[in-house]
Structure formats: C-alpha cells, structure tokens
Amino acid sequence: MSKSSITLDIDSEVKKALEKRANKEMMTLRELISDILRRSVLSSKLKVSEKKTDDAFINIFSKSRRGRKNKVKKIN
C-alpha cells in the first residue's frame, strides 16, 4: 500500500486534545490521526453494506439493531 500526504488546518485546541489522546494511547499524533481516519473509513463501509429498503415503515419497525440504544433510567 502506498502512502500519501495530506495537510490539515485545525484549531490549536483540537490539536492539544489530539496530542493528549495520542499520549494517553502511547501513539504519535500522526499515528493517532491515521488510526482515526482508518476506523472511520471501515465504519462507513459497514454502514453502506447494511440492507436498505424503500418502505419507511419497514425501516421504522424493523427488529434489526442500529446504532446505540439509549439507557433507560429506573425510577424507584
């Protein structure tokens, strides 16, 4: 696989947050950004391959699990 170069302009606050996360995960900033982009591409490929239907009711009432489920708070 060949490598390409991309230049990004980001805010200093975003860079600081990414550097902090990279240090926490014991990676360089370049490695972290590459990993984030790679996982994003893989995730988008999975979403495209999901079965799509034209009928809106099937999409609404389908039993297939999509996305995160909200946590339900118990009231005592």
Backbone bond lengths (Angstrom), bond angles and torsions (degrees), N, CA, C in turn:
res aa  C-N    CA-C-N  psi(-1)  N-CA   C-N-CA  omega(-1)  CA-C   N-CA-C  phi
1 M - - - 1.452 - - 1.527 107.84 -
2 S 1.315 115.53 129.45 1.455 119.16 178.65 1.518 110.40 -85.46
3 K 1.293 115.52 152.96 1.459 120.56 -179.18 1.510 109.66 -104.47
4 S 1.322 115.84 146.06 1.453 122.20 177.07 1.512 108.89 -122.71
5 S 1.301 115.23 162.85 1.457 120.97 -179.77 1.523 109.46 -111.24
6 I 1.328 115.98 135.82 1.461 122.69 177.59 1.522 107.77 -131.01
7 T 1.325 116.54 138.34 1.454 121.36 177.26 1.516 108.92 -108.00
8 L 1.328 116.62 130.66 1.459 122.78 179.82 1.520 110.01 -119.63
9 D 1.310 116.00 142.96 1.462 121.58 171.83 1.521 107.28 -108.06
10 I 1.336 116.57 115.56 1.466 120.64 -179.83 1.523 109.29 -128.90
11 D 1.317 115.16 157.87 1.459 120.81 178.29 1.530 109.91 -66.96
12 S 1.312 115.69 154.21 1.462 120.16 179.99 1.528 111.03 -64.56
13 E 1.329 117.03 -32.25 1.475 120.53 178.34 1.524 110.95 -65.60
14 V 1.325 116.21 -40.89 1.467 121.08 178.89 1.523 109.41 -66.49
15 K 1.321 116.66 -41.08 1.464 120.23 179.15 1.517 110.85 -62.67
16 K 1.328 116.93 -42.66 1.470 120.41 178.62 1.520 110.89 -61.16
17 A 1.338 116.64 -42.71 1.466 120.86 179.78 1.532 110.70 -64.70
18 L 1.340 116.37 -41.33 1.466 119.95 178.12 1.527 111.60 -66.37
19 E 1.328 117.01 -39.92 1.464 120.59 177.93 1.525 110.74 -63.50
20 K 1.326 116.41 -40.75 1.465 120.59 178.96 1.531 109.95 -63.02
21 R 1.335 116.25 -44.10 1.468 120.77 179.33 1.521 110.60 -65.77
22 A 1.339 117.53 -39.91 1.461 121.39 178.97 1.526 110.80 -62.57
23 N 1.329 116.63 -43.34 1.467 120.05 177.81 1.514 111.15 -63.27
24 K 1.329 116.28 -40.57 1.462 120.80 -179.95 1.527 110.95 -62.73
25 E 1.342 116.55 -37.66 1.461 121.27 -178.51 1.528 112.56 -93.15
26 M 1.341 116.77 8.93 1.458 124.23 178.84 1.531 111.36 54.72
27 M 1.321 115.71 50.11 1.461 122.81 177.84 1.519 108.76 -130.25
28 T 1.313 114.97 163.02 1.454 118.58 170.72 1.527 107.38 -81.81
29 L 1.312 116.19 164.70 1.460 120.86 178.93 1.526 109.97 -61.06
30 R 1.308 117.23 -41.90 1.467 122.32 179.01 1.539 110.54 -61.31
31 E 1.331 117.04 -44.73 1.466 120.83 179.63 1.527 111.29 -63.63
32 L 1.316 116.69 -41.38 1.461 121.05 -179.72 1.523 111.06 -63.24
33 I 1.319 117.08 -47.87 1.462 120.51 -179.38 1.525 110.53 -63.35
34 S 1.320 117.59 -41.25 1.468 120.81 177.32 1.521 111.00 -61.98
35 D 1.326 116.70 -41.12 1.458 121.29 179.57 1.533 111.43 -65.47
36 I 1.325 116.76 -42.91 1.465 121.36 178.65 1.530 110.20 -61.37
37 L 1.321 116.71 -45.99 1.465 120.56 179.69 1.523 111.84 -65.32
38 R 1.332 116.91 -41.55 1.468 120.89 179.34 1.516 110.75 -61.17
39 R 1.353 116.90 -46.87 1.471 120.15 179.80 1.521 111.70 -65.10
40 S 1.319 117.20 -34.63 1.456 121.05 177.95 1.525 111.06 -64.40
41 V 1.321 116.63 -43.07 1.468 120.78 179.11 1.519 110.17 -64.68
42 L 1.328 117.57 -44.07 1.459 120.73 178.98 1.523 110.96 -62.64
43 S 1.313 116.94 -40.99 1.461 121.74 179.63 1.525 110.78 -64.54
44 S 1.323 117.57 -41.16 1.466 120.05 -179.74 1.522 110.98 -68.19
45 K 1.323 118.59 -32.30 1.461 121.34 176.43 1.520 110.27 -65.18
46 L 1.326 117.86 -38.99 1.456 121.07 179.33 1.517 111.08 -66.84
47 K 1.320 117.50 -38.75 1.456 121.18 -178.84 1.527 111.25 -67.12
48 V 1.320 117.40 -36.42 1.465 121.17 -179.84 1.518 110.34 -66.77
49 S 1.323 116.97 -34.14 1.454 119.82 -176.48 1.531 113.49 -79.24
50 E 1.336 118.18 -7.41 1.460 120.27 177.43 1.513 109.79 -63.20
51 K 1.318 115.08 148.30 1.451 120.29 -178.63 1.525 110.13 -69.51
52 K 1.315 115.93 127.52 1.461 121.79 179.16 1.530 108.55 -111.26
53 T 1.320 115.89 143.63 1.459 120.21 176.21 1.518 108.94 -126.67
54 D 1.321 115.41 157.66 1.458 120.72 179.75 1.519 111.73 -84.05
55 D 1.322 116.93 -21.01 1.458 120.86 -176.02 1.531 109.78 -84.32
56 A 1.327 116.46 117.71 1.466 120.91 -177.43 1.524 111.88 -63.71
57 F 1.321 118.07 -35.62 1.470 120.81 -179.50 1.526 111.61 -65.70
58 I 1.314 116.92 -36.75 1.467 119.36 177.28 1.521 109.49 -64.88
59 N 1.311 117.40 -41.34 1.467 120.42 178.71 1.528 111.15 -63.84
60 I 1.318 117.71 -38.77 1.464 121.39 -177.72 1.518 111.59 -71.56
61 F 1.330 116.97 -45.38 1.460 120.90 -172.39 1.521 114.06 -99.92
62 S 1.300 117.00 9.96 1.458 121.02 179.63 1.523 110.09 -65.08
63 K 1.324 115.95 146.82 1.463 120.72 178.46 1.529 112.03 -86.00
64 S 1.324 117.28 -3.01 1.465 119.18 179.66 1.523 109.10 -67.17
65 R 1.303 115.25 144.23 1.461 120.99 -177.62 1.507 109.17 -89.21
66 R 1.311 116.66 124.34 1.454 122.09 178.65 1.512 109.43 -129.91
67 G 1.315 116.38 128.54 1.460 120.34 174.68 1.512 112.94 70.63
68 R 1.310 114.53 -175.41 1.462 121.28 179.69 1.513 110.14 -80.60
69 K 1.292 115.12 144.19 1.457 120.83 174.39 1.523 108.10 -91.66
70 N 1.321 116.14 139.31 1.466 120.63 178.09 1.518 109.23 -71.88
71 K 1.328 114.90 142.91 1.450 119.26 176.98 1.525 109.42 -77.22
72 V 1.300 115.24 137.25 1.461 120.13 179.14 1.525 108.04 -98.07
73 K 1.318 115.09 128.16 1.467 120.04 -179.95 1.520 108.58 -86.64
74 K 1.324 116.16 132.29 1.467 120.78 177.43 1.516 108.76 -85.42
75 I 1.302 114.89 135.42 1.474 120.86 177.01 1.516 107.32 -105.75
76 N 1.326 116.21 121.91 1.468 120.48 -179.04 1.491 111.76 -86.98
